[in-house]
Amino acid sequence: MVPAETVLPLRILHLEDSLADHRLTVLTLRQSGVPAIFQQVDTLAAFGQLVADSSFDVILADYQLAGFTALDAWQFASAVPLPPPFILLSGAIGEAAAVDAIRLGMADYVLKDQISRLPHVISRACEVHRARAQSAQAALELARSQQALALLAGHLQDSIEQERASIAREIHDDIGSALTAIRFDLAWIERHSAHAATVRHAEAATKMLQHALGASQRIMKNLRPPVLDQGLASAVQWLVKDFEQRTGVKAHLRDHLRLVGLPAQLQLVAYRTAQEALTNVSKHAVASNVRIELSDGEGVLTVEVSDDGQGMSVGALEKQHSFGLAGLKERAKTVGGWLDISSREGHGTSVILSVPLG
């Protein structure tokens, strides 16, 4: 009658003040072939002590005892993490009271004049309890896995930002310095050469060099914009101007930030969110206008990027390989925030970062 996976014999705590009824319960289970070890108590104090100090597979309880009821005993049992099945075994309980008891979390109830049902009820209760225990363990392992992944994602994002800053410094210190030196040399050649062809080549090289300098500065700013040191609003304003110059799409920034001295990590997450959202607009949205709004009202930092483009379908939003959007969501979690993305085909897209300010 008891599931094969259940460890036998069953450890049963029996809250019963009638020795005859206790003996009848033991006999019923033995006759049904269920091996069990019983611990009988008849006071609420003894019951509470045993529940706190020992482990049981099943709890059987009479409903009405001297000075208390099974509901009082349930208060002790339910305080235990994942309590064992709590089954009422009583001769004096109305159907309404039994239903209320089950709503509180008790497993089942059996009338004493129907005690032959007890082995089946215990078997079913053990199955349900085992399934709940497995589900709880799976949920715990999933939570641990998600926490580990979140920590890994945060570590990877930090590593990426550090590498970006390092590359930006190298571009500025090494490549930028070398290109500037070459530009001075070409200018010297232009001034001192008497050959027209040489001057023309030097002028052409200077133009190409100027293009290379501009590209290196743009790459350096994208990697780690120096303007971010002046605050989030200034950095996003620079981002918006650069976006307009590159794409020709009108972008409107509304700055409602009032607080100063936001944490650097928070500003970086907000900046990267706006940057990635604008990148998605330029690649996919086919938009004419973009609106960027920054605010910190009601103790929440909000960054919203909305466009009037072609929007996305539900399938596109739920696509497994949308790593850009998934990365933004993970970034938001690293600072205790969250990301909302809403879109409809033909009605544009809105990306909203929200971070509570402690």
C-alpha positions in Angstrom: 0.0 0.0 0.0 3.0 2.3 0.5 5.0 3.6 -2.5 8.2 1.5 -3.1 10.3 4.7 -3.0 9.2 5.4 0.6 11.8 4.4 3.2 10.3 1.6 5.4 9.4 1.1 8.1 7.4 4.3 8.3 8.0 6.6 11.3 4.6 7.6 12.5 3.8 10.1 15.2 0.4 9.5 16.6 -1.3 12.2 18.6 -4.0 10.3 20.5 -5.2 10.3 24.1 -7.0 6.9 23.8 -4.8 3.9 24.3 -7.4 1.6 22.8 -7.7 3.7 19.6 -3.9 3.9 19.3 -3.7 0.1 19.5 -6.4 -0.3 16.9 -4.5 2.0 14.6 -1.3 0.0 15.0 -3.2 -3.3 14.4 -4.9 -1.9 11.3 -1.6 -1.0 9.7 0.1 -4.2 10.6 -2.8 -6.3 9.1 -2.5 -4.3 5.9 1.2 -5.2 5.7 2.6 -1.7 6.3 5.6 -1.8 8.6 5.7 1.2 10.9 7.3 2.5 14.0 4.9 4.4 16.2 5.5 7.2 18.7 2.4 8.1 20.7 1.8 11.3 22.5 -1.2 12.8 24.1 -0.1 16.3 25.1 0.5 19.4 23.0 3.8 20.1 24.6 5.2 16.6 24.0 3.9 16.7 20.4 5.6 20.1 19.7 8.9 18.8 21.2 8.9 15.7 19.1 8.1 17.6 15.9 10.9 20.0 16.5 13.5 17.4 17.6 12.7 14.3 15.4 11.8 13.4 11.9 8.6 11.5 11.0 7.2 10.2 7.7 3.5 10.6 8.8 1.6 12.4 11.5 -1.8 11.0 12.7 -3.8 13.1 15.0 -7.2 12.9 16.7 -9.2 16.0 16.2 -10.5 16.7 19.7 -8.1 16.1 22.7 -7.9 17.2 26.3 -7.6 20.9 26.3 -6.6 21.4 22.6 -7.4 20.3 19.1 -5.5 19.0 16.1 -5.5 22.6 14.8 -3.2 23.6 17.6 -1.0 20.7 16.8 -0.9 21.7 13.2 0.6 25.0 14.2 3.7 23.1 15.4 3.8 20.7 12.4 3.4 23.4 9.7 6.3 25.4 11.1 8.7 22.6 10.0 10.2 23.0 6.5 8.3 20.7 4.2 6.2 19.1 7.1 5.3 15.4 6.8 1.7 14.4 5.8 -0.6 15.4 8.6 -3.7 13.1 8.6 -6.7 13.5 10.9 -7.9 10.3 12.4 -10.9 11.1 14.5 -14.3 9.9 15.5 -15.8 13.3 16.1 -15.2 15.8 13.3 -17.8 17.3 11.0 -17.3 17.5 7.3 -17.0 21.3 7.3 -14.2 21.1 10.0 -12.4 18.5 8.0 -12.5 20.5 4.8 -11.2 23.6 6.7 -8.4 21.5 8.1 -7.4 20.3 4.6 -7.5 23.9 3.4 -5.0 24.8 6.1 -2.6 22.2 4.6 -3.4 18.9 6.3 -3.1 16.0 4.0 -6.4 14.1 4.6 -8.8 12.9 7.2 -10.2 9.4 8.2 -13.1 8.6 10.5 -12.3 6.1 13.1 -15.3 3.9 12.1 -13.7 3.8 8.6 -10.2 3.1 9.8 -9.8 0.4 7.2 -9.2 3.3 4.7 -6.2 4.4 6.7 -3.5 2.4 4.8 -4.7 3.7 1.5 -4.9 7.3 2.7 -1.3 7.0 4.1 -0.1 5.6 0.8 -1.6 8.4 -1.2 -0.4 11.1 1.3 3.2 9.7 1.1 3.1 9.8 -2.7 1.9 13.5 -2.7 4.5 14.4 -0.1 7.3 12.7 -2.1 6.2 14.6 -5.2 6.2 17.9 -3.3 9.6 17.2 -1.8 11.0 16.5 -5.3 9.4 19.6 -6.7 10.8 21.7 -3.8 14.3 20.2 -4.3 14.1 20.9 -8.1 13.0 24.5 -7.4 15.9 24.9 -4.9 18.4 23.6 -7.4 16.9 25.8 -10.1 17.2 28.8 -7.9 20.8 28.0 -7.1 21.6 27.5 -10.8 19.9 30.8 -11.7 21.9 32.6 -8.9 25.1 31.0 -10.2 24.3 32.1 -13.8 23.5 35.6 -12.6 26.8 35.8 -10.8 28.6 34.5 -13.8 26.8 36.9 -16.1 27.7 39.8 -13.8 31.3 38.7 -13.7 31.5 38.4 -17.5 29.9 41.9 -17.9 32.5 43.3 -15.5 35.3 41.5 -17.4 34.0 42.8 -20.7 33.8 46.4 -19.4 37.4 46.2 -18.0 38.6 44.8 -21.3 36.8 47.6 -23.2 38.4 50.2 -21.0 41.8 48.6 -21.5 41.4 48.5 -25.3 40.2 52.1 -25.3 43.3 53.2 -23.4 45.6 51.3 -25.8 43.9 52.9 -28.8 44.3 56.3 -27.2 47.9 55.8 -26.0 49.4 53.8 -28.8 47.4 54.0 -32.0 46.2 57.5 -31.4 49.7 58.8 -30.6 51.2 57.0 -33.6 48.6 58.4 -36.0 49.1 61.9 -34.7 52.8 61.6 -35.2 52.3 60.4 -38.8 50.0 63.4 -39.4 52.7 65.8 -38.3 55.2 64.1 -40.6 52.8 64.3 -43.6 52.2 68.0 -42.8 56.0 68.5 -42.8 56.3 66.7 -46.2 53.5 68.9 -47.6 55.3 72.1 -46.5 58.8 71.2 -47.6 58.3 69.1 -50.8 59.0 70.8 -54.1 57.3 68.0 -56.1 53.6 68.5 -56.9 53.0 64.7 -57.1 54.5 64.2 -53.7 52.4 66.9 -52.2 49.2 65.4 -53.7 50.0 62.0 -52.3 50.8 63.6 -48.9 47.5 65.5 -49.0 45.6 62.3 -49.9 47.4 60.4 -47.1 46.5 63.1 -44.7 42.8 62.8 -45.5 42.9 59.0 -45.1 44.8 59.5 -41.8 42.2 62.0 -40.6 39.6 59.4 -41.4 41.6 56.8 -39.4 41.9 59.2 -36.5 38.1 59.8 -36.5 37.4 56.1 -36.7 39.8 55.4 -33.8 38.2 58.1 -31.7 34.7 56.8 -32.5 35.7 53.2 -31.6 37.3 54.5 -28.4 34.2 56.3 -27.3 32.0 53.4 -28.1 34.3 51.2 -26.0 34.4 53.5 -23.0 33.1 57.1 -23.6 35.1 59.6 -21.6 31.9 61.7 -21.4 30.4 59.1 -19.0 32.7 60.5 -16.3 30.6 63.7 -16.6 27.4 61.9 -15.8 24.7 59.7 -17.3 22.8 62.6 -19.0 25.9 63.9 -20.7 26.9 60.5 -21.9 23.4 59.7 -23.3 23.2 63.1 -24.9 26.5 62.4 -26.8 25.1 58.9 -27.7 22.0 60.5 -29.2 23.9 63.0 -31.3 26.2 60.3 -32.6 23.2 58.2 -33.4 21.6 61.0 -35.4 24.8 61.7 -37.3 25.3 58.0 -38.2 21.7 57.1 -39.1 19.9 60.3 -40.0 17.1 59.3 -37.7 15.7 62.0 -35.5 16.3 61.3 -31.8 14.8 63.3 -28.9 16.2 63.2 -25.4 14.2 64.2 -22.4 16.3 64.5 -19.3 14.4 64.5 -16.0 17.3 63.4 -13.8 17.5 65.3 -10.5 19.9 63.2 -8.5 23.7 63.6 -8.8 26.4 61.2 -8.0 24.7 58.0 -9.2 26.9 54.9 -8.7 29.3 54.3 -11.6 28.1 50.8 -12.2 24.5 51.9 -12.3 25.3 54.7 -14.8 27.2 52.2 -17.0 24.3 49.8 -17.1 21.9 52.6 -18.0 24.3 53.8 -20.7 24.8 50.4 -22.2 21.0 49.8 -22.2 20.4 53.0 -24.2 23.4 52.2 -26.5 22.1 48.7 -27.3 18.5 49.9 -27.7 19.7 52.5 -30.2 21.8 50.0 -32.0 18.8 47.7 -32.4 16.8 50.7 -33.7 19.4 51.4 -36.4 19.6 47.8 -37.4 16.0 46.6 -37.3 13.4 49.2 -36.6 13.2 51.2 -39.9 12.1 54.2 -37.7 11.7 57.9 -38.4 11.9 59.1 -34.8 13.3 57.8 -31.5 12.5 59.1 -28.0 14.9 58.6 -25.1 13.8 59.6 -21.6 15.8 59.6 -18.4 14.2 60.0 -15.0 14.7 59.2 -11.4 11.3 60.1 -9.9 9.8 58.1 -7.1 13.1 56.5 -6.2 13.4 54.6 -9.5 15.9 55.3 -12.2 14.2 54.8 -15.6 15.7 54.7 -19.0 13.2 54.4 -21.8 14.0 54.2 -25.5 11.0 54.2 -27.9 10.8 54.3 -31.7 8.0 54.5 -34.3 9.4 51.7 -36.4 8.1 48.5 -37.7 8.0 46.8 -34.3 8.5 43.1 -33.5 6.2 40.1 -33.4 5.6 38.1 -30.3 7.8 35.3 -31.8 10.7 37.7 -32.4 10.5 38.9 -28.7 10.6 35.3 -27.5 13.3 34.2 -29.9 15.9 32.1 -28.0 18.8 33.6 -29.8 18.0 37.2 -29.0 21.3 37.5 -27.1 21.3 41.3 -27.2 18.0 41.6 -25.3 18.9 38.7 -23.0 22.2 40.5 -22.2 20.4 43.7 -21.3 18.1 41.8 -19.0 21.0 40.2 -17.2 22.7 43.6 -17.0 19.7 45.0 -15.3 19.7 42.2 -12.7 23.3 43.0 -11.7 22.1 46.4 -10.3 18.8 45.1 -8.9 16.7 46.3 -11.8 14.6 44.8 -14.6 14.0 45.3 -18.3 10.6 45.6 -20.0 10.3 45.3 -23.8 7.0 46.0 -25.5 6.4 45.9 -29.2 3.7 45.4 -31.8 4.2 44.9 -35.5 3.8 48.3 -37.2 3.6 50.2 -33.9 7.2 50.5 -32.8 9.2 49.2 -29.9 9.8 50.4 -26.3 12.7 49.3 -24.1 12.4 50.4 -20.5 15.1 49.9 -17.8 13.9 50.3 -14.2 16.3 50.3 -11.2 15.2 51.1 -7.7 17.5 53.6 -6.0 18.4 52.5 -2.5 
